[in-house]
Amino acid sequence: MGLPNTGQLSLADIQTEFGGTAPTAISEYYGAASGVPSSGQISISDFYGTSSFTMPSGIIIPFTGASIPSGWTQFTAANTRGIIGAGSTYNAGATGGNSFSTNSLSFNSAGTHNFPSFAGSGGGGGNIPLNAGGAHSHTATLSVTDPHLLYKSYKLIKASADTGSVPQNGVVLGVGTSPTGPSNIDSGIDRFLYADTNVANGGSSTHTMSGTTSNAGAHVHPNAAGDSGSGTVKPRYNQTRGGHTHTANGTVTVDPEFIYAAAFSNTGADFTFSGPAVAMYESASPPTGWAICDGTSGTPDMRDRFVKIGTTGNQGTTGGNNTHAVNSISAGGNVGTHNHFGGGPDSPGAVNNAQHADYSWNHTHNASNTNVSGPTPYYGLYFIMFTG
């Protein structure tokens, strides 16, 4: 694709590049490409280095270079987010996915204990053994903020006007079939396409979810009773103690719905391509020669999907799920000391203290696995495929 910059060039070469039926006249190709006059004097030499290929105004592509090329601007609206395909659930410019939250979780019962020695009594009574107590459960909601995927970030650049080539270090995507012209780069990195100010790797596939449990565990030790000193067995009343919260944690592995795409570029010069290649766009009305990737007209369906950078062998295959399992959910640790001092009367003027002293209460609760749903931080753009 494209005409040579030097050497022999004929009207037939121009016709092959720009179309038309012989016999042709050079005047038929006024304004056919950038640099070709639209009126007045025109010659075959005006067509050196020209191409029928056009990267249309407004198209958005990843970019790996240091400086933004002439005729392009950096597209920053999507920075720090993965690009998700617009056209179904999401519109262009849609954002979200900044957190996950579970429904309220129920933890198992734990915390049963007694004091390791004894409880004293007042009013002349003897020692009072404490029955085990303190069993309780909690509820909690766990959340994770900014659960960024395992990503490869690129600068995104946007064409300010129609241009006859992709700039050096610009990137187009192969989804199903590779375009001809540029070379495959970043092959098989298995990371999600992100936008940012720099080209870098980051993120994680596994995230910690955390939250604070409900307050629970306040208790007495039941059936505490002893000799009051007069031979009469009477109940001793404990103060209620031990209410507390825990920090609850779980882990969630995030792998939302995606489609594999291979990345293609030329790191040495501007380039053109032939065959299907995918870029991004902000409108549901794609430019001439391009089609929305919605599964029709020979395009892959990239709606509601992120792009994961793959190989030329797996491009176009899909995977992931927007329902993510939360695992290893627990709430535990030492919640501090508690005691049961004080009591109630068993006879006039006497107080019998069924109690235990400061007790370090280390215990753990667990909850069953649960799920959270949705994509991670995203920005919606239409994926569009070159159809020529």
Secondary structure, DSSP 8 states (H G I E B T S, - for coil): ----SSS---HHHHHHHH---SS--GGGGTTSSTTS-SSS---GGGGTT--S--B-TT-EEEE-SSS--TTEEE--TTTTEEEEE-SSS--TT-EE--EEE---EEB--B--B--SS-B--STT---B----B--B--EE--EEE----SEEEEEEEEESS-BSSB-TTBEEEESSS--BSSEEESTT---EEEE-SS-EEE--SEEEEEEE---B--B--TT-EEE-SSS-EEE-----B--B--EEEEEEE---SEEEEEEEE-SSS-B--BS--EEEESSSS--TTEEE-BS-TT--B-BT-EEEE--TTTTT-EE--SEEEEEEEEEEEEEEEE-----EEEETTEEE------EEEEEEEEB--EEEES-SSEEEEEEEEE--
